[in-house]
Structure formats: C-alpha cells, structure tokens
Amino acid sequence: METTAGPAGPPELRADCADCFGLCCVALPFAASADFAVDKAAGEPCRSLGTDFRCGIHTRLRRSGFSGCTVYDCFGAGQKVSQVTFGGVDWRTAPGTAGAMFAAFPVVRHLHELLWYLDEALTLEPARPLHAGLRALLDETEELTRRDPAALAALDLAAHRARVGELLLRTSERVRAGAGRRRAKDRRGADLVGARLRGAELRGASLRGALLIAADLTGADLRQTDLLGADLRDADLTGADLTGCLFLTQPQVNAARGDAVTRLPARVHRPAHWG
C-alpha cells in the first residue's frame, strides 16, 4: 500500500508487513493488466517477493507496472493470520501449512474489513441507538478471526456479511437523515461508470456499491455520503469534499485520483501518488 501514512483506525486493522509472511504477494492471484505487469496464480509467490517476505520493488511499484499492489490493503489480516492463526510459523519453514494459510488469509481479510466498518459505525453519534448491536457484532466478528484454519474454511462468510451489512445500512440511514437538507437520490448499486458528476450535490446520498469507475466527481459534495463498497477506480475526486462520508476505505481512496484540495475523512490519508 502506498500512502503518506498508514491508515487511521484501530492499530490491529492497519497492515503491518513486518509481521506478515508476504501473504498478499503469494495467496492472491493477479492477471496481466493495467494494474499488474504479469500473470500470477494463487499460491504462487510474486517474483519480486524476497526471502525476508519483503517486496523487492516496493519503492517503484507503480513505475514497474504494479499499481494494483499500491491500492491493496489487507486491513491487518496478514499479520493476524501469520502471527495468530499460524503462531508465527511461516509457509516456507513449514510448507505443509501453505494451503491452509493461503485459504485462511482472504477469509480473515474480509472479516477485518467488516471490523473496520463496525468500528467506524461505533464512532457515529446518530447511530447511538444501534451501538449495542454494533458492538455485539464487532465482538462476534473479532472472535471469528481467531478461529483455527478449519473453522475459518467452514465459515459461512456470506451470511455473516449479510448480517453486518443490514446493521450498517440502518446506521447509514440514521446518519444520512441528519444531512441537513433533502437527501440526494438513492443511487445504491448504480452504474455511474464515466459519469459526469462535476460539482454534483451528493450530500447524504447512498452510493453504496455504485460503479464510479472513471467518474468525474471534481468538486462534488460527498459529505455524509455512504460509499460502502463503491468502486472508485480512477474516479476524479479533485477538489471534492468527502468530509464525514461513510465507510470509505483506504483502498478506495488509493484507487481514485485527487489533489491537495480534496477533503478526506480522518480515518483515511491522502495517497502519496496524488502529489
């Protein structure tokens, strides 16, 4: 991940590559594209991964054709699987653990992303009536991340995500109801690829799951807008105001374009490649 600083939020949800066995560089596949210079199969170590589990081209990933790596964030799942699930025993020292370790990693990564959203929801005052339920789900999700590899493999992740998603939606509705004006149109899941939304008044809107790839959001008002799962790849956020927007993650910001005037919520940081 390439940012001016690590993502905000709980330390355990921040990626710590020093305590990880390079899992994102091994467990996950990628295909030759604008984001990755070569093909790599799941379970195959990236050719740039060193024996110390560090990336040999970390400081020049974008120049080397691996911009996709600078967007990715494991939300701390890498070190959780490396140091907790597998007790600090790496897949090179114990090759027999590789399959289970690589299977556990994406499951824990999904759970850690849910923890990110739940933790944010617990900071939102308008959602206080929902805090008890949010806290219970956060504790349950954290417990799931600490299960053994077999239990993680058997987990019905879709069902758990649906439960969390329903409560996050109720949280979003409460927060957006206080946007101070008639809320913008609900555009959940909308296809807005390449949309011209320059200067758009989107305060309090739901853009949850919307496709905003290469959309022009220059100068748009995105305050208190729900951006959970919105695809912001190459979206232009130059001069946009995302103050108080909901459920924005560092990977979404890293995938977008912006500038020094773009206003971001405190939980994320301005990417280094924005200049």
Phi, psi and chi 1 to 4 in degrees:
 res  aa     phi    psi   chi1   chi2   chi3   chi4
   1 MET       -  140.6 -176.5 -179.3   62.5      -
   2 GLU  -120.8  100.2 -179.6 -173.1  -89.5      -
   3 THR  -138.1  169.2   61.0      -      -      -
   4 THR   -73.9  -19.5   53.1      -      -      -
   5 ALA  -158.4  166.1      -      -      -      -
   6 GLY   -68.4  158.7      -      -      -      -
   7 PRO   -62.1  149.5   21.7  -30.9      -      -
   8 ALA   -76.3 -174.0      -      -      -      -
   9 GLY    98.5 -177.0      -      -      -      -
  10 PRO   -57.6  138.2  -22.0   33.2      -      -
  11 PRO   -55.4  -34.6  -25.0   34.3      -      -
  12 GLU   -70.4  -11.1   62.6  -88.1   18.5      -
  13 LEU  -103.5   12.8  -60.2 -178.0      -      -
  14 ARG  -102.4  133.6  -56.8  175.4 -169.8  173.5
  15 ALA   -62.8  132.6      -      -      -      -
  16 ASP  -127.3   89.1 -176.2   -3.9      -      -
  17 CYS   -62.5  -24.6  -62.7      -      -      -
  18 ALA   -66.0  -25.1      -      -      -      -
  19 ASP  -106.6   15.4  -83.7  -24.1      -      -
  20 CYS  -116.5  151.0  176.6      -      -      -
  21 PHE   -93.7   40.1  -59.5  141.5      -      -
  22 GLY    60.6   35.1      -      -      -      -
  23 LEU   -63.3  -39.0  -64.1 -175.0      -      -
  24 CYS   -67.3  -21.6   65.7      -      -      -
  25 CYS   -87.7   -4.1  -54.8      -      -      -
  26 VAL  -125.6  -52.4 -173.8      -      -      -
  27 ALA   -66.9  -34.1      -      -      -      -
  28 LEU   -94.2  144.4  -53.8  179.5      -      -
  29 PRO   -88.9  158.3   34.1  -35.5      -      -
  30 PHE  -148.8  155.2   51.4   72.2      -      -
  31 ALA  -115.1  144.7      -      -      -      -
  32 ALA   -56.6  125.0      -      -      -      -
  33 SER  -166.7 -167.7   62.3      -      -      -
  34 ALA   -66.5  -19.9      -      -      -      -
  35 ASP   -94.9  -24.9  -64.1  -39.8      -      -
  36 PHE  -137.4  135.8  -61.9  100.7      -      -
  37 ALA   -75.4  -22.7      -      -      -      -
  38 VAL  -139.8  169.5  -62.4      -      -      -
  39 ASP   -84.9  147.4  -68.2  -41.2      -      -
  40 LYS  -148.4  130.4 -171.8 -168.7   80.7   64.6
  41 ALA   -82.5  154.6      -      -      -      -
  42 ALA   -60.1  134.3      -      -      -      -
  43 GLY    88.4   -5.5      -      -      -      -
  44 GLU   -99.4  123.8  173.5 -170.6  -24.6      -
  45 PRO   -63.0  138.9  -21.4   33.3      -      -
  46 CYS   -60.5  143.9  174.4      -      -      -
  47 ARG   -64.5  -17.5   63.9 -172.7 -174.8 -174.3
  48 SER   -95.4    0.7  -62.5      -      -      -
  49 LEU   -79.3  124.0 -176.7   66.6      -      -
  50 GLY   -82.6  172.2      -      -      -      -
  51 THR   -67.1  -17.6   56.2      -      -      -
  52 ASP   -93.0   10.7   59.2   -6.5      -      -
  53 PHE    67.1   19.4  -57.5  113.8      -      -
  54 ARG  -103.0  154.0  -61.0  -62.7 -176.9   93.1
  55 CYS   -80.5  126.3  174.1      -      -      -
  56 GLY   -76.2  -12.6      -      -      -      -
  57 ILE  -124.5   26.9   58.7  170.6      -      -
  58 HIS   -55.3  -39.3  178.5   72.9      -      -
  59 THR   -79.1   -7.2   59.3      -      -      -
  60 ARG  -136.6   34.8   48.6 -172.5  173.2   89.8
  61 LEU   -59.8  -46.9  -79.5  166.4      -      -
  62 ARG   -65.0  -42.8  -72.8 -177.4  174.2  -89.1
  63 ARG   -66.2  -24.5  -61.9 -164.7  -55.1  -84.4
  64 SER   -92.0    2.7  -58.7      -      -      -
  65 GLY    90.0   18.7      -      -      -      -
  66 PHE  -119.4   49.2  -70.6   87.9      -      -
  67 SER   -63.4  -26.7   60.9      -      -      -
  68 GLY   -59.4  -31.3      -      -      -      -
  69 CYS   -69.3  -31.4  -64.2      -      -      -
  70 THR   -76.3  -15.8   69.8      -      -      -
  71 VAL   -88.4  -32.4  172.2      -      -      -
  72 TYR   -67.6  145.9 -176.8   78.6      -      -
  73 ASP  -146.2  130.1 -171.2  -30.7      -      -
  74 CYS   -90.9   -1.2   75.1      -      -      -
  75 PHE    56.5   30.8  -66.5   95.5      -      -
  76 GLY    86.1    3.1      -      -      -      -
  77 ALA   -68.4  -29.5      -      -      -      -
  78 GLY   -60.0  -49.5      -      -      -      -
  79 GLN   -73.3  -27.8   66.0  -99.9   27.4      -
  80 LYS   -64.6  -48.2  171.7   70.5   73.4   64.2
  81 VAL   -67.0  -41.0  172.2      -      -      -
  82 SER   -67.2  -46.7  -61.7      -      -      -
  83 GLN   -98.2  -24.3  -56.6  -58.7  -32.3      -
  84 VAL  -105.3  -60.0  177.6      -      -      -
  85 THR   -59.1  -41.5  -47.5      -      -      -
  86 PHE  -112.8   13.7  -73.8   86.2      -      -
  87 GLY    57.4   29.2      -      -      -      -
  88 GLY    82.4    7.7      -      -      -      -
  89 VAL   -94.7  118.2  177.8      -      -      -
  90 ASP   -88.6  163.7   69.0   78.9      -      -
  91 TRP   -71.5  -16.8   50.4  -89.5      -      -
  92 ARG   -81.8  -41.6  -79.7 -177.6  172.0  142.3
  93 THR   -68.5  -37.5  -58.3      -      -      -
  94 ALA  -126.6   79.9      -      -      -      -
  95 PRO   -55.9  -24.7  -22.7   33.5      -      -
  96 GLY   -66.9  -16.5      -      -      -      -
  97 THR   -89.2  -10.9   66.2      -      -      -
  98 ALA   -56.3  -50.3      -      -      -      -
  99 GLY   -58.9  -47.7      -      -      -      -
 100 ALA   -67.5  -37.4      -      -      -      -
 101 MET   -66.0  -44.1 -171.3  178.7  -61.8      -
 102 PHE   -70.3  -27.7  -60.1  159.3      -      -
 103 ALA   -76.1  -34.7      -      -      -      -
 104 ALA   -71.9  -33.0      -      -      -      -
 105 PHE   -57.5  -52.8  173.2   62.9      -      -
 106 PRO   -64.4  -29.7   17.5  -28.2      -      -
 107 VAL   -65.9  -48.4  175.9      -      -      -
 108 VAL   -67.0  -33.9  176.1      -      -      -
 109 ARG   -62.1  -43.5 -165.7  -89.8 -179.6 -167.2
 110 HIS   -61.7  -42.1  -78.3  -59.4      -      -
 111 LEU   -65.6  -38.9  -68.4  171.5      -      -
 112 HIS   -67.6  -34.2  -90.6 -135.9      -      -
 113 GLU   -63.6  -40.4 -177.1  177.2   -4.4      -
 114 LEU   -62.7  -39.0  -64.3 -180.0      -      -
 115 LEU   -61.4  -37.3  -71.6  172.9      -      -
 116 TRP   -59.0  -48.4  174.3  -88.6      -      -
 117 TYR   -65.7  -43.8  -63.4  136.9      -      -
 118 LEU   -64.9  -40.4  -70.4  165.3      -      -
 119 ASP   -62.0  -42.1  178.1   78.0      -      -
 120 GLU   -63.2  -43.9  177.4 -179.8  -19.3      -
 121 ALA   -58.4  -33.7      -      -      -      -
 122 LEU   -72.7   -9.7  -76.4  165.2      -      -
 123 THR   -94.0   -4.4   69.4      -      -      -
 124 LEU   -94.6  112.2  -57.8  171.8      -      -
 125 GLU   -59.9  -41.7 -175.8   60.4   31.1      -
 126 PRO   -60.8  -19.8  -24.6   36.0      -      -
 127 ALA   -94.6   12.0      -      -      -      -
 128 ARG   -52.2  -40.4 -178.1  165.8  -68.9  -80.9
 129 PRO   -60.6  -17.5  -25.3   35.9      -      -
 130 LEU   -99.7   -2.1  -56.7  175.9      -      -
 131 HIS   -61.2  -36.7  -79.9 -170.4      -      -
 132 ALA   -62.4  -44.9      -      -      -      -
 133 GLY   -67.0  -38.6      -      -      -      -
 134 LEU   -63.8  -43.1  -70.7  163.7      -      -
 135 ARG   -63.2  -41.7  170.9   57.4   64.0 -176.2
 136 ALA   -63.0  -41.7      -      -      -      -
 137 LEU   -69.3  -36.1  -97.4 -178.1      -      -
 138 LEU   -62.2  -46.1 -174.8  146.0      -      -
 139 ASP   -63.6  -40.1  -69.2  -17.1      -      -
 140 GLU   -65.1  -41.9  179.3 -177.1  -18.6      -
 141 THR   -65.6  -41.1  -55.2      -      -      -
 142 GLU   -61.5  -40.2  171.8   59.1   29.4      -
 143 GLU   -62.5  -38.6 -172.6  -82.7  -34.3      -
 144 LEU   -62.7  -36.7  -68.9  175.6      -      -
 145 THR   -65.6  -18.1   70.1      -      -      -
 146 ARG   -99.7    8.4  -64.4 -177.5  176.8  -82.7
 147 ARG   -76.1  162.4  -67.0 -170.5  176.0 -177.9
 148 ASP   -75.1  167.6   62.0   36.1      -      -
 149 PRO   -55.8  -39.0  -27.8   36.1      -      -
 150 ALA   -64.7  -42.3      -      -      -      -
 151 ALA   -67.7  -36.5      -      -      -      -
 152 LEU   -65.0  -39.6  -73.2  168.8      -      -
 153 ALA   -66.1  -30.5      -      -      -      -
 154 ALA   -88.2   -6.7      -      -      -      -
 155 LEU   -65.6  135.2  176.6   65.0      -      -
 156 ASP   -84.7   84.1 -171.9  -18.0      -      -
 157 LEU   -65.2  -38.6 -174.3   58.7      -      -
 158 ALA   -61.2  -41.6      -      -      -      -
 159 ALA   -65.6  -40.8      -      -      -      -
 160 HIS   -68.4  -41.7 -173.4   71.1      -      -
 161 ARG   -60.3  -38.6  -74.5 -175.6   69.9   95.0
 162 ALA   -63.6  -41.1      -      -      -      -
 163 ARG   -63.7  -45.4  -70.6  175.3   55.9 -146.9
 164 VAL   -64.7  -43.9  173.6      -      -      -
 165 GLY   -60.1  -38.4      -      -      -      -
 166 GLU   -63.6  -41.6 -170.3  -82.2  -28.4      -
 167 LEU   -73.5  -34.6 -165.1   51.3      -      -
 168 LEU   -66.5  -33.7  -67.2  177.0      -      -
 169 LEU   -65.1  -42.9  178.2   59.2      -      -
 170 ARG   -63.7  -37.3  -69.6  167.4   58.4 -166.6
 171 THR   -61.7  -47.2  -62.1      -      -      -
 172 SER   -58.5  -44.6  170.2      -      -      -
 173 GLU   -62.2  -39.4  -70.6  170.6  -14.7      -
 174 ARG   -66.4  -43.2  -77.1 -178.9  172.7  -89.2
 175 VAL   -69.2  -44.6  174.3      -      -      -
 176 ARG   -69.5  -23.7  -68.8 -175.0  -64.1  109.8
 177 ALA   -63.7  -22.2      -      -      -      -
 178 GLY   -98.7   23.6      -      -      -      -
 179 ALA   -67.8  -11.0      -      -      -      -
 180 GLY    86.4    7.3      -      -      -      -
 181 ARG  -161.0  169.3   57.5 -173.7  -68.7  -84.9
 182 ARG   -61.2  124.1 -176.4  164.3  168.1  -98.6
 183 ARG   -64.0  147.6  -74.0 -171.3  -55.3 -171.6
 184 ALA   -66.8  164.5      -      -      -      -
 185 LYS   -55.9  140.3 -177.8  178.8  178.4 -178.9
 186 ASP   -71.8  116.1 -171.2  -26.9      -      -
 187 ARG  -119.1   36.2  -61.5 -170.3  178.9 -171.6
 188 ARG   -57.9  127.3 -106.9 -177.0  -69.3  175.2
 189 GLY    68.3   12.0      -      -      -      -
 190 ALA   -69.6  147.9      -      -      -      -
 191 ASP   -88.6  100.6 -175.8  -12.5      -      -
 192 LEU  -119.4   30.2  -63.1  169.9      -      -
 193 VAL   -60.1  123.0  174.4      -      -      -
 194 GLY    68.9   13.7      -      -      -      -
 195 ALA   -64.4  145.2      -      -      -      -
 196 ARG   -92.7   96.3  -62.0  177.3 -179.3  177.3
 197 LEU  -120.2   28.6  -63.2  168.0      -      -
 198 ARG   -57.8  124.0  178.0 -177.4  -69.0  -98.5
 199 GLY    69.2   14.3      -      -      -      -
 200 ALA   -65.7  142.5      -      -      -      -
 201 GLU   -89.6   94.9  -67.1  -71.2  -22.3      -
 202 LEU  -115.8   16.7  -64.4  168.2      -      -
 203 ARG   -60.0  129.2 -176.6  174.3 -175.6  178.9
 204 GLY    76.8    6.6      -      -      -      -
 205 ALA   -78.6  162.6      -      -      -      -
 206 SER  -105.1  115.2  176.2      -      -      -
 207 LEU  -113.4   25.2  -69.4  172.1      -      -
 208 ARG   -57.5  121.9  174.2  178.6  -68.5 -132.2
 209 GLY    71.3    8.4      -      -      -      -
 210 ALA   -71.5  148.6      -      -      -      -
 211 LEU   -92.7  104.9  -61.8  177.4      -      -
 212 LEU  -114.1   27.3  -71.0  157.2      -      -
 213 ILE   -59.6  124.2  -58.2  168.0      -      -
 214 ALA    59.4   21.1      -      -      -      -
 215 ALA   -72.4  147.2      -      -      -      -
 216 ASP   -92.9  100.8 -177.7    2.2      -      -
 217 LEU  -109.8   24.7  -71.1  159.7      -      -
 218 THR   -55.1  124.3  -56.1      -      -      -
 219 GLY    68.0   11.8      -      -      -      -
 220 ALA   -71.3  149.7      -      -      -      -
 221 ASP   -93.7  104.2 -175.3   -6.7      -      -
 222 LEU  -114.1   24.1  -66.4  161.8      -      -
 223 ARG   -65.7  135.7  -70.1  174.8  -67.2  168.7
 224 GLN    57.1   25.6  -66.9  172.3  -76.8      -
 225 THR   -89.6  136.7  -60.7      -      -      -
 226 ASP   -81.8  115.0 -173.2  -16.1      -      -
 227 LEU  -114.7   20.0  -69.1  168.7      -      -
 228 LEU   -60.1  120.2 -166.9  152.0      -      -
 229 GLY    73.4    4.4      -      -      -      -
 230 ALA   -66.5  138.6      -      -      -      -
 231 ASP   -90.5  105.6 -167.6  -24.3      -      -
 232 LEU  -104.4   20.4  -65.6  172.4      -      -
 233 ARG   -59.1  122.1  -76.6  177.0  -67.1  168.9
 234 ASP    62.4   14.9 -153.7   33.2      -      -
 235 ALA   -69.8  141.5      -      -      -      -
 236 ASP   -93.7  107.4 -168.4  -11.8      -      -
 237 LEU  -103.0   18.7  -62.1  174.5      -      -
 238 THR   -54.4  122.0  -59.2      -      -      -
 239 GLY    70.1    4.9      -      -      -      -
 240 ALA   -74.6  155.6      -      -      -      -
 241 ASP  -112.1  108.1 -171.8   -9.1      -      -
 242 LEU  -107.7   20.9  -68.3   88.7      -      -
 243 THR   -57.4  127.1  -54.6      -      -      -
 244 GLY    70.2   12.0      -      -      -      -
 245 CYS   -66.8  160.0   69.8      -      -      -
 246 LEU  -104.1  133.9  -58.1  173.7      -      -
 247 PHE    61.9   34.3  -52.1  129.0      -      -
 248 LEU   -82.7  136.8 -178.1   69.1      -      -
 249 THR  -114.5  162.1   65.3      -      -      -
 250 GLN   -61.5  -40.3 -164.1   65.5   51.1      -
 251 PRO   -59.2  -37.3  -28.2   36.8      -      -
 252 GLN   -63.1  -44.4  -73.0  172.9  -62.9      -
 253 VAL   -64.9  -43.3  175.6      -      -      -
 254 ASN   -61.5  -30.9  -70.0  -10.4      -      -
 255 ALA   -80.6  -15.4      -      -      -      -
 256 ALA   -93.3  178.4      -      -      -      -
 257 ARG  -116.1  143.8  -67.3  179.9  -71.1  127.3
 258 GLY  -158.9 -169.6      -      -      -      -
 259 ASP  -146.9 -171.6   63.9    0.6      -      -
 260 ALA   -67.7  -17.0      -      -      -      -
 261 VAL   -91.2  -18.5 -175.1      -      -      -
 262 THR   -58.8  128.9  -55.6      -      -      -
 263 ARG   -99.2  122.2  -61.1 -178.2   66.5 -176.7
 264 LEU  -114.6  153.5  -65.2  170.4      -      -
 265 PRO   -68.2  159.6   22.2  -31.2      -      -
 266 ALA   -66.1  -20.8      -      -      -      -
 267 ARG   -76.9  -12.8  -71.6  174.3   66.1   88.3
 268 VAL  -124.1  164.2  -63.0      -      -      -
 269 HIS  -121.8  155.6  -65.7  -82.1      -      -
 270 ARG   -69.5  123.4 -163.3  174.7  -47.0  -81.7
 271 PRO   -63.5  147.0  -21.2   33.6      -      -
 272 ALA   -62.2  -33.4      -      -      -      -
 273 HIS   -76.0   -5.8   63.4  -89.8      -      -
 274 TRP   -73.1  -18.3  -79.2   12.7      -      -
 275 GLY    83.7      -      -      -      -      -
